[in-house]
Amino acid sequence: MRAHPDAGTSTERRHVYVRTSCGRELTIGRLALGDARHPAARVFVDLGSCPGCHGARWVGFTVAEARQLGWALLSQAAAAERGLRQGAVTERS
């Protein structure tokens, strides 16, 4: 698993990458949609591709890979929530 930090901070990660044993690299991240009045935070998973998968739209995980994916999803969801709260605080200021 590897991560790329956000441009503005070294503690939060905008994207987390999980490479499965079959060579597929998943990208887990977050999107900020909407505007200041109607913010909409989303967490996404890009399944990527793998050698020999021939367009398969599913992925199987080892136990360790499933835990990495779970951690990545939960951490991105928490960061998205923090972003919404910070936006609400900035909006009221």
C-alpha positions, 0 to 999 in steps of 0.5 A: 500500500502506498499513499500520496499526501494532499497538496496542503498537508502532510498528514492527510492522504488524498489517494491510497493505492493498494496493489493486490496479489494479482497485480491490480492497483486499486486507487481509493480517494475522495472527491469534493463535489457541490459548492459551499451551500451544498457540499457533497463529499464522496469516497471512490474506488478505482479498480484499475486493471491487472495483467490477464484480467481481460476487462474483469469488473471484480477483484478478489482480496486476500485477508491482508488486502481486504484489511488495507482496503477497509483502512483506506475507505475508513480513512478517506471517509473520515477525511471527507467528513473533516473537510465538510466540517471545515467548510461549514466553519469557514462558511459561517466565518 
